[in-house]
């Protein structure tokens, strides 16, 4: 059991290490920006459908009011002409339409509230998106600066450790060689000079 747990931990660590290495902060910011844009687009489509439903409900209310006015006129005309059965039928239909109108108006108010909630949520989402865009610009700038500094440091470090260190080592070797040549030259040049002069 312990072996499998360790293997799982090692595997997760290696995968996370790979992902950390691959994860480019600017690319991630661009991806989050795209995701937010998609959410705004979904919200706008939902709002368009909601406004359509609201307008449809408003048209239904207007139509029902016209029917109530029409039935009221029909009932008055029927009473004026002594047609009580037609007047009664018109009044019944008028009452039915009035009940429907009350229901439609309640539904319309509920739809309007839903539309308002959706508008507020979409505005909040847009505000968050705008904030994210500003933050994205700032973070992209910071990431670019950090990357530039990192590259400069990397090239400086490699330059110092490689080129300068080797150059100093070569210079030191040359100086040591020059220092070694001085006593060596003086030891061999004097005896040789004496041998030639002695002959």
C-alpha positions in Angstrom: 0.0 0.0 0.0 2.9 2.4 0.9 4.6 1.7 -2.5 1.5 2.6 -4.5 1.0 5.8 -2.5 4.6 6.8 -3.0 4.4 6.0 -6.8 1.2 8.1 -7.0 2.9 11.0 -5.1 6.0 10.8 -7.4 3.9 10.7 -10.5 1.8 13.7 -9.4 5.0 15.6 -8.5 6.5 14.9 -11.9 3.3 15.9 -13.8 3.0 19.1 -11.7 6.7 19.8 -12.3 6.2 19.4 -16.1 3.0 21.6 -16.0 4.9 24.3 -14.0 7.6 24.2 -16.6 5.2 24.4 -19.5 2.8 27.0 -18.0 3.5 30.3 -19.6 1.9 33.1 -17.5 1.1 35.3 -20.4 -0.5 32.4 -22.4 -2.5 31.6 -19.2 -3.7 35.2 -18.9 -4.8 35.1 -22.6 -6.7 31.9 -22.0 -8.5 33.3 -19.0 -9.3 36.3 -21.0 -10.8 34.1 -23.8 -12.8 32.1 -21.2 -14.2 35.4 -19.7 -15.1 36.6 -23.2 -17.0 33.4 -23.8 -18.9 33.8 -20.5 -19.9 37.4 -21.5 -21.0 36.1 -24.9 -23.2 33.5 -23.2 -24.6 36.2 -20.9 -25.4 38.4 -23.8 -27.3 35.6 -25.6 -29.2 34.8 -22.4 -30.1 38.5 -22.0 -31.3 38.7 -25.6 -33.6 35.6 -25.0 -34.8 37.2 -21.8 -35.6 40.5 -23.5 -37.4 38.6 -26.2 -39.6 36.8 -23.6 -40.2 40.2 -21.9 -41.4 41.8 -25.1 -43.5 38.8 -26.0 -45.2 39.0 -22.6 -45.7 42.7 -23.0 -47.3 42.1 -26.4 -49.6 39.5 -24.8 -50.7 42.0 -22.1 -51.4 44.6 -24.7 -53.4 42.0 -26.8 -55.4 40.9 -23.6 -56.2 44.6 -22.8 -57.5 45.1 -26.3 -59.7 42.0 -26.0 -61.0 43.3 -22.6 -61.8 46.6 -24.2 -63.5 44.9 -27.2 -65.6 42.6 -24.9 -66.6 45.7 -22.9 -67.8 47.4 -26.0 -69.6 44.2 -27.2 -71.3 43.9 -23.8 -72.5 47.5 -24.0 -73.8 47.2 -27.5 -75.5 43.9 -26.7 -77.3 45.6 -23.6 -78.3 48.6 -25.8 -79.8 46.2 -28.4 -81.5 44.1 -25.7 -79.4 41.0 -26.4 -78.8 39.8 -22.8 -77.3 36.4 -23.7 -74.7 38.0 -25.9 -74.0 40.6 -23.3 -73.7 37.9 -20.6 -71.2 36.0 -22.8 -69.2 39.1 -23.6 -69.0 39.9 -19.8 -67.9 36.4 -19.0 -65.2 36.6 -21.6 -64.2 40.0 -20.3 -63.8 38.6 -16.8 -61.8 35.6 -18.1 -59.5 38.0 -20.0 -59.2 40.2 -16.9 -58.1 37.2 -14.8 -55.6 36.3 -17.6 -54.4 39.9 -17.7 -53.7 39.8 -13.9 -51.7 36.6 -14.4 -49.9 37.9 -17.4 -49.0 41.1 -15.5 -47.6 39.1 -12.5 -45.6 37.0 -14.9 -44.4 40.2 -16.7 -43.2 41.7 -13.4 -41.3 38.4 -12.6 -39.8 38.4 -16.1 -38.7 42.0 -15.7 -37.0 41.3 -12.4 -35.2 38.3 -13.9 -34.1 40.6 -16.8 -32.8 43.2 -14.3 -30.9 40.5 -12.4 -29.4 39.2 -15.6 -28.4 42.8 -16.7 -26.7 43.3 -13.3 -24.9 40.0 -13.5 -23.7 40.8 -17.0 -22.6 44.3 -16.0 -20.6 42.7 -13.1 -19.1 40.2 -15.5 -18.1 43.0 -17.9 -16.6 45.0 -15.0 -14.6 41.9 -14.0 -13.5 41.4 -17.6 -12.4 45.1 -17.8 -10.5 44.7 -14.5 -8.9 41.5 -15.8 -7.9 43.2 -19.0 -6.1 46.0 -17.1 -4.5 43.4 -14.8 -3.5 41.4 -17.8 -1.7 44.4 -19.3 0.1 45.0 -16.0 0.9 41.4 -15.4 2.1 40.9 -19.0 4.4 44.0 -18.6 5.7 42.6 -15.3 6.2 39.2 -16.8 8.1 40.7 -19.8 10.3 42.7 -17.5 11.0 39.7 -15.3 11.8 37.6 -18.3 14.2 40.2 -19.6 15.9 40.5 -16.3 16.1 36.8 -16.0 17.7 36.5 -19.5 20.1 39.3 -18.6 21.1 37.6 -15.4 21.5 34.3 -17.2 23.8 35.8 -19.8 25.7 37.7 -17.2 26.1 34.7 -15.0 27.3 32.5 -17.9 29.6 35.3 -19.1 31.1 35.8 -15.7 31.5 32.2 -14.9 32.7 31.0 -18.3 34.5 33.8 -20.2 35.9 35.9 -17.4 36.9 33.0 -15.1 38.7 31.3 -18.0 40.3 34.5 -19.1 41.6 35.2 -15.5 42.9 31.6 -15.3 44.8 32.0 -18.6 46.2 35.3 -17.5 47.3 33.8 -14.2 49.0 30.9 -16.0 50.8 33.4 -18.3 52.0 35.4 -15.3 53.1 32.3 -13.5 55.0 31.2 -16.7 56.6 34.6 -16.9 57.6 34.5 -13.3 59.0 31.0 -13.8 61.0 32.1 -16.9 62.8 34.8 -15.0 64.7 32.6 -12.5 65.1 29.8 -15.1 66.5 32.3 -17.6 69.0 33.8 -15.1 70.2 30.3 -14.0 71.0 29.0 -17.4 72.2 32.2 -19.1 74.9 33.0 -16.6 76.7 29.6 -16.5 76.6 29.4 -20.3 78.0 32.8 -20.6 80.8 31.8 -18.1 81.6 28.6 -20.1 82.0 30.5 -23.3 84.1 33.3 -21.7 86.3 30.7 -20.0 87.2 29.0 -23.2 
